[in-house]
C-alpha cells in the first residue's frame, strides 16, 4: 500500500502533519507532503488513522497494482 495525498481534495488544515509528523511534513505552500510513502508496522496503523481523520478526504492508501 502506498500513502498518497490528493491535492485537489486537500483543504490544508494541517491535521496530518501535526498529528503524524513521522508520515507527513508541510510544504512551503501549506500543503502536506508524504515522508514515508510505504509505512509498515505502527506507522501503517498511523497511516490508516490519518486516512480516517483527514477532513478533506485527501489522504489515501492505494494498492500498488
C-alpha distances in whole Angstrom, upper triangle without the diagonal:
4,7,10,13,15,19,21,20,20,23,23,24,22,21,18,19,22,20,17,19,17,14,16,19,22,23,27,27,25,22,19,17,13,14,11,8,6,8,9,12,14,12,9,12,13,10,11,14,14,12,15,18,18,21,20,17,16,13,9,6,5,5,6,9
4,6,10,12,15,18,17,17,21,20,22,20,19,16,17,20,19,16,17,15,12,13,16,18,19,23,23,22,18,15,13,10,11,9,5,5,8,10,14,15,12,10,13,13,10,11,14,13,12,15,17,16,20,18,16,13,11,8,5,5,6,7,10
4,7,10,13,16,15,14,17,17,18,16,15,12,13,17,15,13,14,12,9,10,13,15,17,20,20,18,15,12,10,7,9,7,5,6,8,11,14,14,11,9,12,11,7,9,12,10,9,13,14,13,16,15,13,11,7,6,5,7,9,10,14
4,7,9,12,12,11,15,15,16,15,15,12,13,17,16,14,15,14,11,10,13,14,15,18,17,16,13,10,9,7,10,10,7,9,11,15,17,18,14,13,15,14,10,12,14,11,10,13,14,12,15,13,11,8,6,5,6,7,11,11,14
4,6,9,8,8,11,11,13,12,13,10,12,15,16,14,15,15,12,10,12,12,13,16,15,13,9,8,8,7,11,12,10,13,14,18,20,20,16,15,17,15,11,13,14,11,10,13,13,10,12,10,9,5,5,6,9,10,14,15,17
4,5,6,6,10,11,14,14,15,13,15,18,18,17,18,19,15,14,15,14,14,17,15,14,10,10,10,11,15,16,13,16,18,21,23,23,20,18,20,18,15,15,16,13,11,14,14,11,12,9,8,5,6,8,11,11,15,16,18
4,5,5,8,9,12,13,14,13,14,17,19,18,18,20,16,14,14,13,12,14,12,11,8,9,10,12,15,17,15,18,20,23,26,25,22,21,22,20,17,18,19,15,14,17,16,12,13,10,10,7,9,11,14,15,18,19,21
4,6,8,11,14,15,16,16,18,20,21,21,22,23,20,17,18,16,15,17,14,14,11,12,14,15,19,20,18,22,23,26,29,28,25,24,25,23,19,20,20,17,15,18,17,13,13,9,10,8,11,13,16,16,20,21,22
4,6,9,11,13,14,14,16,18,19,19,20,22,19,16,17,16,16,18,15,14,11,12,14,15,19,20,18,21,22,25,27,26,23,22,22,20,17,18,18,14,13,14,14,10,9,6,7,5,9,11,15,16,19,21,23
4,6,8,10,11,11,13,15,16,16,17,19,16,13,14,12,13,15,12,10,7,9,11,13,17,18,17,20,20,24,26,24,21,21,21,18,16,17,16,13,12,14,12,9,8,5,7,5,8,11,15,16,20,22,24
4,6,9,10,11,13,14,16,17,18,20,18,15,15,13,14,15,12,10,8,10,13,16,19,21,20,23,23,26,28,26,23,23,23,20,18,19,18,14,14,15,13,9,8,6,9,8,11,14,18,20,24,25,28
4,5,8,9,10,11,14,14,15,18,16,12,12,9,10,12,9,6,6,7,11,14,16,19,19,22,22,25,27,25,22,22,22,19,17,19,17,14,14,16,13,10,9,8,11,10,11,15,18,21,24,26,28
4,5,8,9,9,11,13,14,17,16,13,12,11,13,14,12,9,9,9,13,15,17,20,20,23,22,25,26,24,21,21,21,18,17,18,16,13,14,14,11,9,8,9,11,11,12,16,19,22,26,27,30
4,5,6,6,8,10,10,14,12,9,9,8,11,12,12,8,8,7,10,12,14,17,18,20,19,22,23,21,18,19,19,15,15,16,14,11,13,14,11,9,10,11,13,12,12,15,18,21,25,26,29
4,6,5,6,8,10,13,12,10,11,11,14,16,15,12,11,9,12,13,15,16,17,19,18,20,21,18,16,17,16,13,12,14,11,8,11,11,8,7,8,10,12,11,11,14,17,20,23,25,28
4,6,5,6,7,10,8,6,8,9,12,15,15,12,10,7,9,10,11,13,14,16,14,17,18,16,13,14,13,10,9,11,9,6,9,10,8,7,10,11,11,10,8,12,14,17,20,22,25
4,6,5,5,8,7,5,5,7,10,13,14,11,10,7,8,9,10,12,14,16,15,18,19,16,13,15,15,11,11,14,12,9,12,14,12,11,13,14,15,13,11,14,16,19,22,23,27
4,6,6,10,10,8,8,9,13,15,16,12,12,10,12,13,13,15,17,19,17,20,20,17,15,17,16,12,13,15,13,11,14,15,12,12,13,15,16,15,14,17,19,22,25,27,30
4,6,9,9,9,10,12,16,18,19,15,15,12,14,13,14,14,16,18,15,17,17,14,12,14,13,9,11,13,10,8,12,13,10,11,13,15,16,15,13,16,17,21,24,25,29
4,5,6,6,9,11,15,18,19,16,14,11,11,10,10,11,13,14,12,14,14,11,9,11,11,7,8,11,9,7,11,13,11,11,14,16,16,15,12,14,15,18,21,22,26
4,5,5,6,9,13,16,17,14,14,10,10,10,9,10,13,15,13,15,16,13,11,13,14,10,11,14,13,11,14,16,14,14,17,18,18,17,14,16,17,20,23,24,27
4,6,8,12,15,18,20,17,16,12,11,9,7,8,11,12,10,12,13,11,8,11,12,9,10,13,13,11,15,17,16,16,19,20,19,18,15,16,16,19,21,21,25
4,7,11,13,17,18,16,14,10,9,6,5,5,8,9,8,11,13,11,7,9,11,8,7,11,11,9,12,14,14,13,17,17,16,14,11,12,12,15,18,18,22
4,7,10,13,14,12,10,6,5,5,5,7,9,12,11,15,16,15,11,13,14,11,10,13,13,10,12,15,14,12,15,15,15,13,10,13,14,16,19,20,23
4,7,10,12,10,9,6,5,7,7,10,12,15,15,18,20,18,15,16,18,14,13,17,16,13,15,18,16,15,17,17,17,15,13,16,17,19,22,22,26
4,7,8,6,6,4,6,9,10,13,15,18,18,21,23,21,18,20,21,17,16,19,18,15,17,19,17,15,16,16,17,14,14,17,19,21,24,24,28
4,5,5,5,6,6,10,11,15,16,19,20,24,26,24,21,22,24,20,19,22,21,18,19,22,20,17,18,17,19,16,15,18,20,22,25,25,28
4,6,7,9,10,14,15,18,20,23,24,27,29,28,24,26,27,24,22,25,25,21,22,25,23,20,21,19,21,18,19,22,24,25,29,28,32
4,6,9,10,14,16,20,20,24,25,28,30,29,25,26,27,24,22,25,24,20,21,24,22,18,19,17,19,16,17,20,23,25,28,28,31
4,7,9,13,15,18,19,23,23,26,28,26,23,24,25,21,20,22,21,17,19,21,18,15,15,14,17,14,15,18,21,23,27,27,30
4,7,10,13,16,16,19,20,24,26,24,21,21,22,19,17,19,19,15,16,18,16,13,14,12,14,11,12,15,18,20,23,23,27
4,7,9,12,13,16,16,20,22,20,17,18,19,16,14,16,16,12,13,16,14,11,13,12,13,10,10,13,15,17,21,21,24
4,6,9,10,13,14,18,20,19,16,16,18,15,13,16,16,13,14,17,16,14,16,15,15,12,10,13,14,16,19,19,22
4,6,6,10,10,14,17,16,12,13,15,13,10,14,15,11,12,16,16,14,17,16,15,12,10,11,11,13,16,16,20
4,6,9,9,13,16,15,11,13,15,13,11,15,16,13,15,18,18,16,20,19,18,16,13,14,14,16,18,17,21
4,6,6,9,12,12,9,10,13,11,10,13,15,13,14,17,18,17,20,20,19,16,13,13,12,14,15,15,19
4,6,10,13,14,10,10,13,12,10,12,15,13,13,17,18,16,20,19,17,14,11,11,9,10,12,11,15
4,7,10,12,9,8,12,12,9,12,15,14,14,17,19,18,22,21,19,17,13,12,9,10,11,10,14
4,7,8,5,5,8,9,7,10,12,12,13,16,17,17,21,21,19,17,13,12,10,12,13,13,17
4,6,5,5,8,9,9,11,13,14,15,17,19,19,23,24,21,20,16,15,12,14,14,15,18
4,5,5,7,9,10,11,13,14,16,17,19,20,24,25,23,22,18,17,14,17,17,18,21
4,5,5,6,9,10,11,12,14,16,17,18,22,23,21,21,17,17,15,18,19,20,23
4,5,5,6,9,10,10,12,14,15,16,20,21,19,18,14,14,12,15,17,18,21
4,5,5,6,9,10,11,13,14,15,19,20,17,17,13,12,10,12,13,15,18
4,5,5,6,9,10,11,12,14,18,19,17,17,14,13,11,14,16,18,21
4,5,5,6,9,10,10,12,16,17,15,15,12,12,11,15,17,19,22
4,5,5,6,9,10,11,14,15,13,12,9,8,8,11,14,16,19
4,5,5,6,9,10,14,15,12,13,9,8,8,11,13,16,19
4,5,5,6,9,12,14,12,13,10,10,11,14,17,20,22
4,5,5,6,10,11,10,10,7,8,10,13,17,19,22
4,6,6,9,10,7,8,5,6,7,11,14,17,19
4,6,8,10,8,10,8,9,10,14,17,20,22
4,6,9,8,10,9,11,13,16,20,22,25
4,6,5,6,6,9,12,15,19,21,24
4,6,8,9,12,15,18,22,24,27
4,5,8,11,15,17,20,23,25
4,6,8,11,13,17,19,21
4,6,10,12,16,18,20
4,7,10,14,15,18
4,6,10,12,15
4,7,9,12
4,6,9
4,5
4
